[in-house]
Amino acid sequence: MSQLTDDCFAFGGKLIPVADALARFREILHPIVEQERVPLGAALGRILAQDIVATRSVPPHDNSAVDGYAVYFDDLATDADTVLPVAATVAAGHPLDSSQRRGTAIRIFTGAPMPLGEDGDAPDTVMMQEDCRAEGDRVVIPPGIKRGANRRFAGEDISEGTRILEAGIRLRPQDIGLAAATGLTELPVFKPLRVAIFSTGDEIRDPGADAPSGTVYDSNRHTLAALLRGLGCEIADMGILPDRLDGIRDGLAKAAAEADMILTSGGVSSGGEDHVKAAVEAQGSLHSWRLAIKPGRPVALGQVGKTPFVGLPGNPVAVMVTFLRVARPLIEQLSGARPHAPELFPVRAAFDYKKKIDRREYVRVMLRRNGDGALEAEKFEREGAGVLSSMVAADGLVELPESCTRVKAGDIVDYLPFSEVGL
């Protein structure tokens, strides 16, 4: 009697390493979205289409970093208090309309322009008000300050003419603030990538619809839609397609005509009713089909006509993992984003695990602190690719490379926090 297997990855010949499949597919992909200009208030999360060069220095003038008194350092005694008359007051946004003479102090507030001096000279130091003592129209200044203290120079943050933002970044609040600081009101960005999505399967039902015995609600399409929105994509929701070759072929043709990219779940394995692979090959080309990744494996990369196509597995956990590690980098490339690999962090495993060689695996984990206060990764108890609740409970994934065959508790492993991929 032949030996039975409990490994659903054991059949079907050689698997393609994820890195190899992505590298080959990326060679034919190019950003396909146009550019537009949007106001700063609409720029968050968009992909910057051009480098941004500062047209103004920040700060635009020398100014005070504190509330206090602007003085000439050379007017100060080094071993005793100095008493100076307060000649004027200058506030932020209100430059002094006269020059500051030597032997005087100017009351100055945070952000106010440093006064100009006589004969091209200028006060170079600001004393904090907390260190001084006001006596009528004079101020008593103790010794010990350094030349140039509490003075901010023009261009100290940003110099006019320097590049402040690089094309291809996904704009964050701090990026938008930096653009505003140089006086910009809008930014050039790529238009959102339009992605068509659909699920396949006669057993799939929309949430809220009647679900007789043998059917399940479609979680994958809604998960993918949310993931795509997190990347700033527009979505063409094609719904659920039945397990018929002609219906899937028609759905793919419609999706290719309406979208920049097609993303599906289900229908790409070896089952008799899995028709997506055949439908893609009938209308385009399939570059890769079976990847050395778990959960995952049946991941299809190809084109319908000239429209990029990514077919993900049908199991909910496999959908999320393969989206994050396969589809997401392709979507970012098509969107005009510069390459960015999420950072992995070393943590200590609090579990034992065996795996096949030559296959990259992702283990759902929760981070916990042990008795010594060190972070450890605990494996989720149920490992099935359909256990979607595990992705809700987990903090991230432990990535086990192709060369790894075993993990023992206490080993250092690579941890991908969900926060690194926007979850």
Secondary structure, 3 states (H helix, E strand, C coil): CCCCCCCCCCCCCCCECHHHHHHHHHCCCCCCCCEEEEEHHHCCCCEECCCEECCCCECCCCEECCCEEEECHHHCCCCCCEEEEEEEEEECCECCCCCECCCCEEEECCCCECCCEHHHCCCCEEEEHHHCEEECCEEEECCCCCCCCCEECCCCCECCCCEEECCCCECCHHHHHHHHHCCCCEEEEECCCEEEEEEECCCEECCCCCCCCCCEECCHHHHHHHHHHHCCCEEEEEEEECCCHHHHHHHHHHHHHHCCEEEEECCCCCCCCCCHHHHHHHHEEEEEEEECEECCCEEEEEEECCEEEEEECCCHHHHHHHHHHHHHHHHHHHCCCCCCCCCCEEEEECCCEECCCCCEEEEEEEEEECCCCCEEEEECCCCCCCCCHHHHHCCEEEEECCCCCEECCCCEEEEEEHHHHCC
